């Protein structure tokens, strides 16, 4: 619609300002509220910096010490334990794979029970969702410390920590996918006499399966990094060897371990990204 400049009168501008004040910069109250929020954030940031004893001098000294550590890391050396490191990398990959696999399997029924278009019983759905929140609300590192005390040192504690934490995360992602499905295929299955199991099998799963697989691959990619950290607290894998080298100040060997971790994570990221792109492309098609 074309507007002539002659039609823009002060009365018309005043009427438009009254009907849509946010277009003209908002009301005085909204601007004051916005400024108060920004001022509050700035005050909170300054308080946290002071409370945590942040200072440029301390940061500069820390960077100097970090530079000294980096100088001790080169050239990287294996100390005769290269094959041991390679085996630990494979153990870390196995922890991430098993943890992600079982987490995905456990998350699928929880996701259906936590979706409002599957479970109409609100109290039951509420309990399932709060259970998801609890599982993913506790960090993997905390779960690893708990399981190290429960089952002892080794990869089993790391696998259990990944399973528990990722079950909550994947169940949340899966349930959101289920709630956003196209209703037409679902209604078509029901119209042809499909029971609830058949409705889920033929109405929901074909739509959500590519997203399930894509999310699982992404979590596996993330868990390869997480499993390294879990090893530092005694859950096995390459993280255990890294923590041991750092504690004993064997920085050349620690540098080699870091390089091996970076190469492994880079390869996993590349392969996982390609697979996710193919799955998402098939889902769109």
C-alpha positions, 0 to 999 in steps of 0.5 A: 500500500502506497502512502502519500507524504501529505497523508502523514499528519501529526494527528495520524502519527499521534494515533499510530503512536497510541495504538502501537507504542512499541513501534515508536520506541515503547512507553516510558515505563517499558524503557525504564524497565529495560534500562533497569534490567540492563543496570541490574545485569551490569551490577550483578556482573561487577559483583561476581567479578569482585566476589571471585577475586578477579583482577587483571594482575591475577589474570596476567600472572596466570597467562604467564604460568600457562605459557610455561606449561605449554612450553614444557609440552613440546615436543610431544612424547609417548614415554613408551606408552603409545599403544596404551594410550591408543587402547585407552582411546578405544576404551573411551569410544566404547564407553561413549558408544555403549552409554549413548546406545542404552540411553537412547533405548531407555529414552524412547519409552520415556519420550512417548510417556512424556508426550501429551499427544500419547499420554493424556493422563496429566499427572502421569505425564507430569511425573515422567517429565519431572523424572527426565528433569532429574536425570539430566539436571544432575551433571554427568561428572556427579553421576560418575562420582556416585557410580565410582563409589557404587561399582568401583573404578573403571569404565563401567562407572563412566558408562552408567553415568552417561546412560543416566544423564543422557536418558533424561536429555534424549527423552526430552528431545525425543518427546518434543519430536513426538509432540511436533509430528504431522497429525494426518498420518496418525489420524489416517492409521486410526481411521483405518482401525489401528490400535494404539500400538499400531498408531505409534508404529505406523503413525509416529515412528516413521516421522520421528525415527530420523530425528531420533537417530540424528539426536542420538548421533549428536549425543554420541559425538558429545559423549566422546568428549564427556567420556574423556572428562569422566576418566579423570575422576576414575571412570576409565578411558583416556581421561585417567591417563591424562589426569595421571600425566598432569598430576606427575607433571609429565607434560610431553606425554599429556600433550600427546594425549591431548593431540590424540583426543583432538584427532579422535574427536575431529574424526567423530565430529566429521563422520557424525555430521555427515550422517546427521545431514543425510538423516535430516535430508531423508526426513525432509524428503 
